[in-house]
Amino acid sequence: MSTRQKVLDFLMEAAPEPISGQFMADHLACSRNAIWKAIEQLRSEGYQINQQGRKGYVLVDSVNHLELTQLKQRLATIWPELAITIEEKVNSTNDLAKIHATQSPTVPGLFIATEQTKGRGRHGRSFVSSLDHGLYLSLVFTPKVDSLNDITLYTTLAAAAMTKAISHYTASPLEIKWVNDLFYQNKKVAGILCESMIDIESHQVSSIIIGIGLNLAGNFEQESEEIKQVAGTIFGDAIPPNFNYNQMLALFIEYFCEYEQNIDKREHLDYYQERLLGLNQKVSYLQNGQTQSAIIRGIDKDGHLLVEHDNRNIEALFGSEIHFSSTQFSK
């Protein structure tokens, strides 16, 4: 770990109290000049660090961009065991999470990137990951439930948690297109892919991997007309200067943990239903390759979509063979 990183750790742990340069130099076995250079480097990166005479340095404000130390500090009391990795560019954060689950099966992990070259969604479809300001993350952990029926709840749980977190920064709340897409102002701005790893001997789910791709800001000028019609961004063309990536991710993890703690009570489904896109709207969908139409009436206790047919029969839709075109929800 670099001197810069160690100094930042000291400052963040001490804040809002000051910490002396001599104290840091003694503990890091380096010169006061090395501490000063690290402080100046942090200031050049945007950290607001004041000097309070002999008391030392105090961290007044952190940067808004992705920062490992800041994110770890925000999550220290929420999920202290969570191993966090931040990369600029990856093939797929879900692939990194799978490797982690194989090598460290008992350690939960969070993998984050601002660009991925081989993103994918449900049914192996590619996920647009070349946006100017995208955010891609994968959370891997051992689930609190082992029933395959309950495992499917994690997609709805992640959707509810991320919708709630992002809605802190938007003029109006996001909406959830069943089962795994997030919409903002009638455009798709996020997708979720939930995958599981099975233990061969016990035939139980050993790890859950939740991948989320967020369209934060930018445009789709280079994309196909089909994508342009459906896709949107959360913040338009540019990230707001006061948007803190680390704060938003910490909010997501906090809501996720709260919901998972009570997953047996399905508490997250109340919020999911509130934000359900197309409620009481007649929609068309593919079911096992056949086109159907019905009115969306809500979700049941297992996260299945409830639809009402023309004969007034209510059907619960679930499974990977159900597909709703996003086009009918885009305006």
N, C-alpha and C positions, 0 to 999 in steps of 0.2 A: 504494500500500500504506500502511495506517495506521501511526502510531507504535506502537500496541499490537502490530500484527502484526510489525513490524520488531524490536521489543524481544523478542518471543517467539522470533523467529528467532535472535537473538543468544544468548538464554538456552539454547535447545535445542542450539545448536552448541557452546556452552561447557561444558555439563553433562558430568560432575559438578563441574567447576571453576567458581569464581565469576568474574564479569565486572563491572567497575566501572561505576557509573552515568555517570561522567565520560567513560569510553571510548565508551559508547553515545551519549552526548550529542554528543561531538565528531564521531563518524562519521555521525550522523543530522542534524547541523547543527540541533540543538534545545537547549532548556534542560534543566538537571538536573531542574527541576520537572516538565517534560513527561515525562521518563523515570519519575519517581516516580508520576505519575498513571497511566501505562501499567502500571506494576508493580501498583498498587492495583487497577486494572481487572481484570488477570489473576488476582489473588488473589480478587477477588469472584466470578470465574467458576469458581473451584475449584482453580486452580494453586497448589501449595505452593511458595512462593518465600521463602527465608531470606536474611537480610542478615548478612554476615560482616565486620563492621567496615569498615575501609578497603579490604578486598579487593573489596567490592561484593556483588552479588546472585548467588544460586545457585538453580537450579531443582531442587527435591528430588523433586517428584512432578507428573505431568501429569494432566489431566482424562481421564475415560473416554469422554466423548461424542465424536462426530465432530469432528475438528479437522484442518484442512488442513495446518498446519505440522507437527503431530505425525505425521500419516500420511506426508507427504513425507519426513520424516526417517527414519522406519522403512523406507521403500522406497528410500532414496537409494543403497544399495549393492546392492539386489536388482534394481531396474529403473529406473535413473536417468533414462531418457528418457521415462518414463511421465508424460503430462500428466493431472493429476487435477482433477476438478471436483466440488464438493459442493453440492447444492441441497436445500432443504427439501421442495419439492413440484414435481413435473413431470408432464407427460402420460405420457411413457415414456422411461426411460433409454436404451433401444435406439434410439429416434428421435434422441436427442441424439448418440449414438455414430455413427449413420449420417451426420448432418450433419458431424460432425468428420472422418469418413473421407473425405468428399467435399472438404472444405476443406483438410485437412492429412493427405493419404494416407500420408505416411511417418512420421507421429508417432503412436505408440501412445497410447491414452487410456483413462481410467477415470472413469466417470460414476456418481455415488452420490446417492441420495435416500432420505428417510425416508417419503415418500408419493408415489404416482403414481396418476393418475386414469384412465389408459388402458393399464394393463398387459395383456399378452397372453401366451398360451402357444402350444403346438403347434396347428397347424391353425386359427390365428386365434382360439382360445378365449380368453375374458377370464380374467385372473388376479386373484384377490382382493387388493386393495392398500390397503384402508381400515383395516387392523389398527392398534390403538393404537401398537404398537411393531413396525413392519416395517422391512426394509432392502432396498433395491432397487439393483442395480448392473449396469453394462454395461461390459465390457472389449472394446476394439476394437484390432486389431493386424494386421500382415501375417503370415500363417502361415508356418511353416518348411517346410511341405509344400505341393505344388500339385495333387496327385492328388485328384480328388473323393472317391475311396474313402478316402483318408487324412484328408481334411477332416472327415469324419464322426466321426473319433476325438476331436475337440475337445469334443464333448458329454460323452463318457465321461471325458475328461481333467479337465474342469471339475468334473464330479460327484465324482470321486475327490479332487481338491484341496480342494473346499469341505467334503466330508464329513470329511476328515482335519483341517481347520482347526477346524470347529465342535466336533468330538469332544474338543478340548482343554477344553471348558467344560461338558460334559454328563456325567451319571452313567454312561451307557453310550454306545457309539458309535452314530452314525447309520447307517442302511441305505439302499441305493440301489435304487429300483424302476426296472428297465430301461425306458426308457433315460435319463430325465432328471428323475426326481422323487426327493427325499430324504425319508425317513421317520424319525421318532423316536418310540419307544414306540407303535408301530403307527398313527401318524397322519402325514399328509403335512405337512411343515413347510417345504418349499422346492421350487421348480420352476426348470428351466433351459431357456432357449430359445437355440439356436445358429443364427445367420443368416450368410449370406455375401454379399459383393458381388463381382460379376464385372466384369473389365475388358473392355469391348466389343471392343477391337482384338485383344488377345491371347487372349481367351476363357479367361483364367486367373483364379483367385480372387485378388482384390486385397486384400480385407480380410475378417476374421472378426469377428463381433460375438457375444459371449456375454453374454446377459442372465440374471441370477439374482435371484429374489425369495425373501426369507427371512421366515418368520413367527417373529419373535423372542419377542414376548409380547403378551398381550391375550386377547380372547375373540371368539366368532363369534355372539353373541346376535342380532345383526341380520341374519344370513345365513340362507339356505335350509336346510331339513332335510338336503338332499343334501350341502351343504358342511359342515354341522356333523358329519355322520357320518364324514367323511373327514379334514377339516382339523384340525391341531393347532398348537401352538407349541413352541418349543425350551425356553423358560423359564417356561411357565405364564402367570400373569396379569401378572407384573412382571419387569423386567430386574434381575438381581442387581447389587448396588452395585459389585462388583469386576469386572464385565464391561467390558472396554475394546474399543470398536468398532474403533479404529485398530489395535490389536494383532491382532484377529481378521482384519481385512482384509489386514494385512501377512502374516499366516500363510498366508492363501489365495493371495496373489500369489506368495509364496515357494514353496509347494508346486506351484503352477501352472507357474512358471518351471522348477523342477527336472524336472517331468514333461515339459514341452515340449522341454527341452534333449535329452531322450532319446526323443522321440516315435517315432522310427524303430524303437526297441527295444521299444516298447509297455510300458514298465515300469509305467505307472500301472494297467494292466489287472489286475495281480496284486492290488493293493489293492482295485480295483473288484470283482473276483470275491469277495474276502473279505467285502465288505460287501453283496453282492448279496442283495436281498430275495426271499424265496420259493424259495430254492435247495432242490431236491429236493421241491418242493411242486407238487401238481397245480393248475393254474390254467386259467381260460378267457380267451380274447382274441378280438378281431376282426381278421380278415385279409382285406383287400379287401371289407369289409362282411359277411363270413361268420363265424359263431361257431365257434371251434375250442377244443379243450382238449388239454393236454399237461403233462408234468412238466418244470419248469425244471431244467436240468442244468449251467448255467454260461454262459460266453461264450467266443468264439473269439478269435484273434489280431487280428481286425478290429473287435472290440467287438460283434459280432452275438450275439444271444441263442440259446443252444443249448437246444432242447426235445426231449423224447422222447415220441413218440406211442404209442398203445396197441399198435401192431404192432412196437414197439421201434426203429423208425427214428428217427434223430436229424436234426433239421432246424435250420438256422441262420436265424433271423428277423432281418430288417433292413428298413429303409425306413419312410417316413412312413405307410404304410397298415396298420401294425400298431398296435393300441391295446389296452392292458390297463386294465380298470377298477380304480381305486384302492380301490373299496369292498371287494373280496375280500381286500385286505391290511390293512384297518382293523378293529380289534376294540374 
